[in-house]
Amino acid sequence: MTFTGPLSNRYTDLVGIVHPIVQEGLGPFRTSKLAAAVSSAGGLGTVSMPGMPADLDAGARTFREHIDECASLTDKPFAVNIPVGVDGNGVVLPFTDVYIRTVLSARRADSTLAKQLTVMTTSAGFPGDYISMIKNAGMVHQHKVGSTHQAVKAADAGVDVVIAAGFEMGGHAPSKAVHSYVLLPSVTEAVDIPVLLTGGARDARGLASALSMGADGVAMGTRFIASTSNSDWHPAYVKAILDATEGDDVAFDGVYGPCRGLRNAASLMLTNHQDEGGEIRDAVELTRWKIESMQRAQTDGDIVGGLVLTGQVASAIHDIIDIAEFVPRMAAGAADILRRLAASFPATTPARA
Ligand SMILES: Cc1cc2nc3c(=O)[nH]c(=O)nc-3n(C[C@H](O)[C@H](O)[C@H](O)COP(=O)(O)O)c2cc1C
């Protein structure tokens, strides 16, 4: 069934949504309510990677719980995000395989869920053999890339959608540090499959400009955290986003490379390449400490000693949005901008390169 919105296109048709607006993965957190709200509003919500507990079976159960909660709150399609990157020792983190298999077996076991949980987004590294596994399961595979080379490699390997990630994005950012305005047109030029922009978008203007650079939609993170449908996030975290000003963000040494968040005691310690007290030497332990520090900020509101992941765009976000109202308004606003711009030039104006 095709749903028509003001900006319906090949991407919205592919994933069965109304507006080309995605809430991208915001792990290691619970984002079931947020994902359901975005999907119900006509965009595509994403259930995030839930963390990296020592007991991965427990992690898989938590992930499944988050997926079931999202499915119980919306009847629309939604996605899951699973990072597939390697740690400081070049090893794919053990949760990757467990979480991907958890999703695939949940879909196999529940045909109603399989009709809703139709999109898997991978990130933070090349998905390799997981591509055929995801495709053979009948899911749409989106993959987040940080360079044109990675986009071409992913498209050639068979992913359905690439998400071009600009360096200003919140969370793990591309190691080549290319920003959205440079990266996006290069990626859309280089691949034929649908492309989403992630990094820096917050409103109709961002969506309109992404579309004008050849993208099929935007995938936002930080903007959606400051929303009313988002009761999983600690209010202190949301307030930190609302209060942020330009220059308050920093890229520190994250789990898979650079990671963007607010400048505070925790992120500065990692910027200086020091772990807590200089005592955590084991790479897996340090990874676990980083992931737990991210969760401490989100669940306990520790915005000084925890890692507060946000994009640069936090400095431009000063209001709490109602997602049901925001998503359709953003799409309609972008369509309006594009129409007004087109109408403002005489039809005889020669096309510019
Ligand atoms: C709090 C937070 C957590 C994130 N966690 C993940 C994650 O688990 N996996 C992932 O692929 N991207 C993650 N990201 C990146 C987002 O999916 C998205 O690409 C990014 O927020 C886009 O940039 P923006 O914040 O400027 O919208 C995270 C971003 C934030 C702000």
The ligand as an SDF file (V2000), in Angstrom:
LIG
                    3D

 31 33  0  0  0  0  0  0  0  0999 V2000
   22.4300   10.2900   21.8270 C   0  0  0  0  0  0  0  0  0  0  0  0
   22.8510    9.7250   20.5100 C   0  0  0  0  0  0  0  0  0  0  0  0
   23.0580    8.3650   20.3990 C   0  0  0  0  0  0  0  0  0  0  0  0
   23.3960    7.8030   19.1550 C   0  0  0  0  0  0  0  0  0  0  0  0
   23.5540    6.4460   19.0420 N   0  0  0  0  0  0  0  0  0  0  0  0
   23.7350    5.8840   17.8230 C   0  0  0  0  0  0  0  0  0  0  0  0
   23.7440    4.4640   17.6530 C   0  0  0  0  0  0  0  0  0  0  0  0
   23.5770    3.6820   18.5890 O   0  0  0  0  0  0  0  0  0  0  0  0
   23.9400    3.9830   16.3980 N   0  0  0  0  0  0  0  0  0  0  0  0
   24.1000    4.8020   15.3130 C   0  0  0  0  0  0  0  0  0  0  0  0
   24.2530    4.3310   14.1920 O   0  0  0  0  0  0  0  0  0  0  0  0
   24.0950    6.1460   15.4560 N   0  0  0  0  0  0  0  0  0  0  0  0
   23.8910    6.6960   16.6710 C   0  0  0  0  0  0  0  0  0  0  0  0
   23.8170    8.0610   16.7970 N   0  0  0  0  0  0  0  0  0  0  0  0
   23.8130    8.8890   15.5750 C   0  0  0  0  0  0  0  0  0  0  0  0
   22.3570    9.1300   15.1230 C   0  0  0  0  0  0  0  0  0  0  0  0
   21.7880    7.9390   14.6830 O   0  0  0  0  0  0  0  0  0  0  0  0
   22.2610   10.1360   13.9830 C   0  0  0  0  0  0  0  0  0  0  0  0
   22.9710    9.6380   12.8650 O   0  0  0  0  0  0  0  0  0  0  0  0
   22.8200   11.4870   14.3790 C   0  0  0  0  0  0  0  0  0  0  0  0
   22.2590   11.8950   15.6090 O   0  0  0  0  0  0  0  0  0  0  0  0
   22.5140   12.5150   13.2920 C   0  0  0  0  0  0  0  0  0  0  0  0
   23.0140   13.7520   13.6260 O   0  0  0  0  0  0  0  0  0  0  0  0
   22.1460   14.9000   14.3730 P   0  0  0  0  0  0  0  0  0  0  0  0
   22.2800   14.5900   15.8130 O   0  0  0  0  0  0  0  0  0  0  0  0
   22.8080   16.1490   13.9460 O   0  0  0  0  0  0  0  0  0  0  0  0
   20.7310   14.7550   13.8900 O   0  0  0  0  0  0  0  0  0  0  0  0
   23.5430    8.6410   18.0260 C   0  0  0  0  0  0  0  0  0  0  0  0
   23.3560   10.0180   18.1680 C   0  0  0  0  0  0  0  0  0  0  0  0
   23.0090   10.5660   19.3800 C   0  0  0  0  0  0  0  0  0  0  0  0
   22.7800   12.0470   19.4930 C   0  0  0  0  0  0  0  0  0  0  0  0
  1  2  1  0
  2  3  1  0
  2 30  2  0
  3  4  2  0
  4  5  1  0
  4 28  1  0
  5  6  2  0
  6  7  1  0
  6 13  1  0
  7  8  2  0
  7  9  1  0
  9 10  1  0
 10 11  2  0
 10 12  1  0
 12 13  2  0
 13 14  1  0
 14 15  1  0
 14 28  1  0
 15 16  1  0
 16 17  1  0
 16 18  1  0
 18 19  1  0
 18 20  1  0
 20 21  1  0
 20 22  1  0
 22 23  1  0
 23 24  1  0
 24 25  2  0
 24 26  1  0
 24 27  1  0
 28 29  2  0
 29 30  1  0
 30 31  1  0
M  END
$$$$
